[in-house]
Amino acid sequence: MALTAEDIVNKRFQSTKFREGYDQDEVDDFLDEVVVEMRRVLAENEDLTQKLAASEARIAELQRSGGSQSSVGVSPLPSSGDDVVEAENANNLLQLARRLHEEHVREGIQKRDELIAEGHAQAARIVQEAETEHAAAKERLDAERKAAQSEIDELKSFEREYRSSLKAFINQQLQGLESSSQPDTNPEGG
């Protein structure tokens, strides 16, 4: 698959169901695609560099062979029209190869820089989203903790009041039992 800058910009990841953030496997797979494409572009660049070097070597060889003829006393101009055309074609081929090489190198550098910039931007965006989600989750957890603590405090207060009421009730019942079980000490009462 030929990966373009638009593919990277438009790539969307599925969010996970059990934790915040993106599916790590999906992000890893996409980054693997980016790496494969970058390697392909670099290999293509290397291949073009080798072809350019071979073309330059061939041109240098043709120029040397033309130079050796002139040193032997042969006219520096080719003797036939075919030789002139061949020399011009070689020169044109060299210039074309150099232009293509420079263009591919520029495109490769530009694409690399775009991929890196987009990768950094996406990483910054993901980090920002994660920090925002983390802050929201922290606020939510703090609110839940405060609500739970408030409920615990209410239950403790209820427990204290209940124990106090129960203790008072039991004491009252004991006093009632004690007063009803004591014989009447008043002699006139009978």
C-alpha distance (Angstrom), angle and dihedral (degrees) to the residues before:
residue distance angle dihedral
M1 . . .
A2 3.79 . .
L3 3.78 106.0 .
T4 3.79 116.9 -147.0
A5 3.77 132.2 -168.9
E6 3.80 87.6 -111.0
D7 3.82 89.6 56.7
I8 3.79 89.6 56.8
V9 3.80 94.0 44.5
N10 3.82 93.1 47.0
K11 3.83 96.5 42.4
R12 3.81 111.3 120.3
F13 3.78 124.0 -170.5
Q14 3.80 126.5 -147.3
S15 3.78 115.0 -113.8
T16 3.77 117.6 -124.5
K17 3.80 123.8 -112.9
F18 3.78 101.8 -138.8
R19 3.79 102.9 38.6
E20 3.78 137.3 25.4
G21 3.82 119.7 -97.1
Y22 3.77 136.7 42.0
D23 3.79 129.6 -43.7
Q24 3.79 102.0 -88.0
D25 3.82 93.6 -150.6
E26 3.80 91.3 53.8
V27 3.81 91.8 49.7
D28 3.83 90.6 47.6
D29 3.82 91.3 49.4
F30 3.79 91.3 50.9
L31 3.79 92.1 48.7
D32 3.81 88.3 50.4
E33 3.81 88.3 55.6
V34 3.81 89.9 50.8
V35 3.81 90.6 51.1
V36 3.83 92.4 49.1
E37 3.80 91.5 50.6
M38 3.81 92.3 46.8
R39 3.82 90.4 50.9
R40 3.80 90.6 49.0
V41 3.81 91.5 51.4
L42 3.80 91.3 47.4
A43 3.83 91.5 48.2
E44 3.81 90.1 49.5
N45 3.79 89.3 49.8
E46 3.82 90.8 50.1
D47 3.82 90.7 48.9
L48 3.80 91.5 51.4
T49 3.81 90.0 47.2
Q50 3.81 90.0 54.2
K51 3.81 91.8 47.3
L52 3.79 89.9 50.2
A53 3.80 91.2 49.8
A54 3.81 90.2 49.7
S55 3.80 90.7 49.5
E56 3.80 91.5 48.5
A57 3.79 90.1 49.5
R58 3.82 90.8 50.4
I59 3.81 91.4 49.3
A60 3.79 91.3 47.8
E61 3.81 88.4 50.4
L62 3.79 91.1 50.5
Q63 3.80 90.6 47.7
R64 3.81 91.2 49.3
S65 3.76 91.8 49.5
G66 3.80 88.6 50.0
G67 3.83 90.4 47.7
S68 3.80 93.4 49.3
Q69 3.79 90.2 54.2
S70 3.79 90.7 55.4
S71 3.79 92.0 48.7
V72 3.77 89.8 55.2
G73 3.76 89.8 55.2
V74 3.76 98.3 -93.7
S75 3.77 117.4 135.0
P76 3.81 112.2 -94.2
L77 3.80 89.9 -131.4
P78 3.78 115.5 82.5
S79 3.74 113.0 -100.8
S80 3.79 97.6 -132.9
G81 3.79 136.3 40.0
D82 3.80 90.4 -116.8
D83 3.81 91.0 59.8
V84 3.83 90.6 51.1
V85 3.79 91.3 49.8
E86 3.83 91.2 46.6
A87 3.81 92.0 50.4
E88 3.81 91.4 47.5
N89 3.80 90.9 46.9
A90 3.80 90.6 50.6
N91 3.78 90.9 48.4
N92 3.81 91.6 47.2
L93 3.80 90.3 46.8
L94 3.79 90.4 51.9
Q95 3.80 92.4 49.8
L96 3.80 90.9 46.7
A97 3.80 91.6 48.4
R98 3.81 90.9 49.7
R99 3.80 92.1 48.9
L100 3.81 91.6 47.4
H101 3.78 91.1 47.5
E102 3.80 92.8 49.8
E103 3.79 91.1 45.5
H104 3.82 92.7 50.3
V105 3.79 91.2 46.3
R106 3.82 90.6 50.5
E107 3.81 91.4 46.9
G108 3.80 91.2 47.2
I109 3.80 92.5 50.0
Q110 3.80 91.6 45.1
K111 3.81 92.1 48.1
R112 3.81 91.1 46.6
D113 3.81 91.0 50.0
E114 3.82 91.2 47.0
L115 3.81 91.6 49.5
I116 3.79 91.6 48.3
A117 3.81 92.7 46.7
E118 3.80 92.1 46.9
G119 3.80 90.3 46.4
H120 3.80 90.9 51.8
A121 3.81 91.2 46.2
Q122 3.79 91.7 49.1
A123 3.81 91.4 46.5
A124 3.81 90.3 50.1
R125 3.81 90.4 48.2
I126 3.82 92.0 49.4
V127 3.81 91.6 47.5
Q128 3.82 90.7 48.5
E129 3.81 91.5 49.5
A130 3.80 90.7 47.8
E131 3.81 91.8 49.2
T132 3.80 91.1 48.7
E133 3.80 91.9 48.5
H134 3.80 90.0 45.9
A135 3.81 91.8 52.1
A136 3.81 91.4 48.1
A137 3.80 91.3 48.4
K138 3.80 90.8 48.2
E139 3.80 91.3 51.4
R140 3.80 90.0 48.1
L141 3.80 91.9 49.4
D142 3.82 91.8 46.7
A143 3.80 90.5 52.3
E144 3.81 91.1 47.9
R145 3.81 90.5 47.7
K146 3.81 91.4 50.7
A147 3.81 91.0 48.1
A148 3.81 91.2 49.1
Q149 3.82 91.3 47.3
S150 3.81 90.2 49.6
E151 3.80 90.3 50.8
I152 3.82 90.6 48.2
D153 3.81 90.3 50.7
E154 3.82 90.6 49.8
L155 3.81 91.1 49.5
K156 3.82 91.3 49.4
S157 3.81 90.6 49.9
F158 3.81 90.5 48.2
E159 3.81 89.8 49.0
R160 3.84 91.8 51.8
E161 3.81 92.1 47.9
Y162 3.80 92.0 45.9
R163 3.81 92.7 49.1
S164 3.79 90.7 47.8
S165 3.81 92.0 49.1
L166 3.80 91.6 45.5
K167 3.82 91.2 48.8
A168 3.81 91.3 49.4
F169 3.82 90.9 48.2
I170 3.83 92.5 49.4
N171 3.82 91.2 47.0
Q172 3.79 90.0 50.0
Q173 3.80 91.0 50.0
L174 3.82 91.1 48.5
Q175 3.81 91.4 50.8
G176 3.78 89.5 49.3
L177 3.80 90.7 51.0
E178 3.78 92.3 47.3
S179 3.78 93.6 50.0
S180 3.81 93.5 47.3
S181 3.79 93.7 47.5
Q182 3.82 96.4 50.5
P183 3.83 114.4 93.8
D184 3.70 115.7 -115.3
T185 3.85 105.2 -97.7
N186 3.75 94.1 -170.6
P187 3.87 106.6 101.8
E188 3.74 93.8 -162.0
G189 3.69 93.0 57.7
G190 3.76 99.9 77.7
